Amino acid sequence: MIFLQFSESISPTESPEPVEPSLLENAVLATLGYTDTSSDVDLSIVLTDDNQLRQLNLQFLGVDAPTDVLAFPSGETDPDSGTQYLGDVIVSHPRAKAQASAAGHALERELKLLVVHGVLHLLGYDHGEEQQKAEMWSAQEAILAQIDQNG
């Protein structure tokens, strides 16, 4: 199950640019499908603001600056259901909006990219080395193309 949470400052329906929850869910499902990962897993997607991302970035990575997306892999299994909890993907809505504007594409496109990126991190992808980065960026492009093709 995909758990979606919007911080108080990011209302999915009342913000100037509403976020359709199915957009985020489709990005998650496309990423799981691309990586041959069962969709019978749990994970959380949280849309929040730069301040919360900055605090998390400082607390967990020692970087005192906001960022666009953070992923916190879990890998735990629910003892009752046996369902694996992949972890949490935290996205800065204002940063996504600014990056979309700078790149000249829609906010929805940027949010899909950030969710795909975060879920790939939950699944073990990384971009610390050039080869890893090439693999991750290639996967992102393929997943986004698939999402665009399927509408």
C-alpha positions in Angstrom: 0.0 0.0 0.0 1.2 3.5 -0.8 0.7 5.9 2.1 0.5 9.6 0.9 0.9 12.4 3.4 0.7 16.1 2.7 2.2 18.5 5.3 -0.1 21.2 6.6 1.6 23.8 4.3 1.0 21.6 1.2 -2.7 20.9 0.8 -3.3 18.5 -2.2 -6.4 20.4 -3.3 -6.1 23.9 -1.9 -2.6 24.9 -3.1 -2.3 27.1 -6.2 -1.2 24.1 -8.1 -3.1 21.1 -6.7 -1.4 17.7 -6.6 -3.4 14.7 -7.7 -2.5 11.8 -5.4 -2.9 9.3 -8.3 0.0 11.1 -10.0 2.3 10.1 -7.2 0.9 6.6 -6.9 1.4 6.0 -10.6 5.0 7.0 -10.4 5.5 4.6 -7.5 3.8 1.7 -9.3 5.7 2.4 -12.6 9.0 2.3 -10.6 8.1 -1.0 -8.9 7.1 -2.5 -12.2 10.3 -1.4 -14.0 12.4 -2.9 -11.3 10.4 -6.1 -11.2 9.5 -5.4 -7.5 6.1 -6.7 -6.3 3.5 -4.0 -5.8 2.6 -5.9 -2.6 4.9 -3.6 -0.5 4.2 -0.6 1.7 5.9 2.8 1.4 5.2 6.4 2.3 5.4 9.5 0.1 5.3 12.8 2.0 5.0 16.2 0.3 6.3 18.9 2.6 8.3 22.2 2.5 11.9 23.2 2.2 12.2 23.7 6.0 11.4 20.1 6.8 13.7 18.8 4.1 16.5 21.1 5.4 16.0 19.7 9.0 16.0 16.1 7.8 19.0 16.7 5.6 20.9 18.1 8.5 19.8 15.5 11.0 20.5 12.4 8.8 23.1 13.6 6.3 24.8 16.4 8.1 24.0 18.9 5.3 22.5 22.2 6.5 20.5 22.9 3.3 17.2 22.1 1.8 17.0 19.5 -0.9 14.4 18.3 -3.3 13.9 14.7 -2.2 15.2 12.4 0.6 14.6 8.6 0.8 14.8 6.6 3.9 14.9 2.8 3.2 13.4 0.6 5.8 13.3 -3.0 4.5 11.3 -4.0 7.6 8.5 -6.6 7.3 5.2 -6.3 9.1 5.1 -9.3 11.4 1.3 -9.7 11.1 0.9 -9.3 7.3 4.3 -10.3 6.1 4.3 -7.2 3.9 7.7 -5.5 3.4 7.9 -1.8 4.3 10.3 -0.2 1.7 10.6 3.1 3.5 9.8 6.8 3.1 10.2 9.3 0.3 10.1 12.9 1.4 9.6 15.6 -1.3 9.9 19.4 -1.1 6.9 20.7 -2.9 8.3 24.3 -3.2 11.6 23.0 -4.5 9.9 20.8 -7.0 7.9 23.8 -8.2 11.0 25.9 -8.6 12.9 23.1 -10.3 10.0 22.6 -12.7 10.0 26.2 -13.6 13.7 26.4 -14.1 13.6 23.3 -16.3 10.6 24.6 -18.3 8.3 21.7 -17.6 5.1 21.2 -15.5 5.2 20.7 -11.7 3.6 17.3 -12.3 6.6 16.2 -14.4 9.0 17.2 -11.6 7.0 15.5 -8.9 7.0 12.3 -10.9 10.7 12.5 -11.4 11.3 13.1 -7.7 9.1 10.2 -6.6 10.7 7.9 -9.1 14.1 9.0 -7.9 13.2 8.5 -4.3 11.6 5.0 -4.8 14.7 3.9 -6.8 16.8 4.9 -3.7 14.5 2.8 -1.5 15.2 -0.1 -3.9 18.9 0.3 -3.6 19.8 2.5 -6.5 22.4 5.2 -5.8 24.3 7.9 -7.7 27.5 8.3 -5.7 29.7 7.0 -8.4 29.5 7.7 -12.2 28.5 4.1 -13.1 25.7 4.1 -10.4 24.6 7.5 -11.6 24.4 6.4 -15.2 22.3 3.3 -14.2 20.0 5.4 -12.0 19.5 8.2 -14.6 18.8 5.6 -17.3 16.2 3.9 -15.1 14.6 7.2 -14.3 14.3 8.1 -18.0 12.9 4.7 -18.9 10.3 4.9 -16.1 9.2 8.4 -17.0 8.9 7.5 -20.7 6.8 4.5 -19.7 4.5 6.8 -17.5 4.2 9.3 -20.3 3.4 6.5 -22.8 0.7 5.0 -20.6 -0.8 8.5 -19.8 
